[in-house]
Amino acid sequence: MSVELRAVLFDMDGTLVDTEGMWWEACAAVAAELGLELTDAETGHVLGRPVEHVAAHLLRHAPSSPGTADTQPAMTDARLAEVGGRLIEAFAERIAEGVTPLPGAIRLLDDLRAADMPVALVSASPRQIVDTVLRTIGAERFALVVAAEDTVRAKPLPDPYLKAAANLGVAPAECVAVEDSPTGLAAAHAAGCRVVAVSGGMTVPDDVLIMDSLERVDLPLLRRLIEGRTSIG
């Protein structure tokens, strides 16, 4: 039995809007406050990850205070909340200066809306950040928004995508997820969605379609992908 496309689920940061650099800058600033220099080795623990994960990673690797050698700060709930709050604050400051939709993003969202195709935003960012970004890309373009606070378990676990599909009343297998990070790709794939990856340099499962830009993605392509009629690569 063929599967019909019934919803499209989008990641936000780095997929629809050019905010990953801002997030990295925010994380680097908070890391510096903890006496830690953020390097490319931390990419997998920073990009596409929820605030709580990044805060724990920074505390796990930071000295107790700048200039100390070996001891680490205590990993208490209060300390995690404090560092997480600083990450959100630093990111929000940068987001408030304005965000730029990535090429093809608004056109694709509007085409899906014109075709009455349900669209959800599935983000690892906190609701505060998502709401700020939505002022630029338009909350009206989304039938549903799943932010970091909306599931107990975050990407790379499938819960955010499972919640989005369930709330839209569709099966994950009837959804295409659009992602840009290994973390988000793993979450969407584990949920059972077909996936379009709009970022190069990732190792992806064989059934993931890699595109270099949303400018090359349209509704007919998404329908062919869900029906298994699009070549992968």
Secondary structure, DSSP 4 states (H G I P E B T S, - for coil): ------EEEE--BTTTBS-HHHHHHHHHHHHHHTT----GGGHHHHTT--HHHHHHHHHHHS-SSTT--S------HHHHHHHHHHHHHHHHHHHTT---BPTTHHHHHHHHHHTT--EEEE-SS-HHHHHHHHHHHTGGG-SEEE-GGG-SS-TTSSHHHHHHHHHHT--GGGEEEEE-SHHHHHHHHHHT-EEEE--SS----TTEEE-S-GGG--HHHHHHHHTT-S---
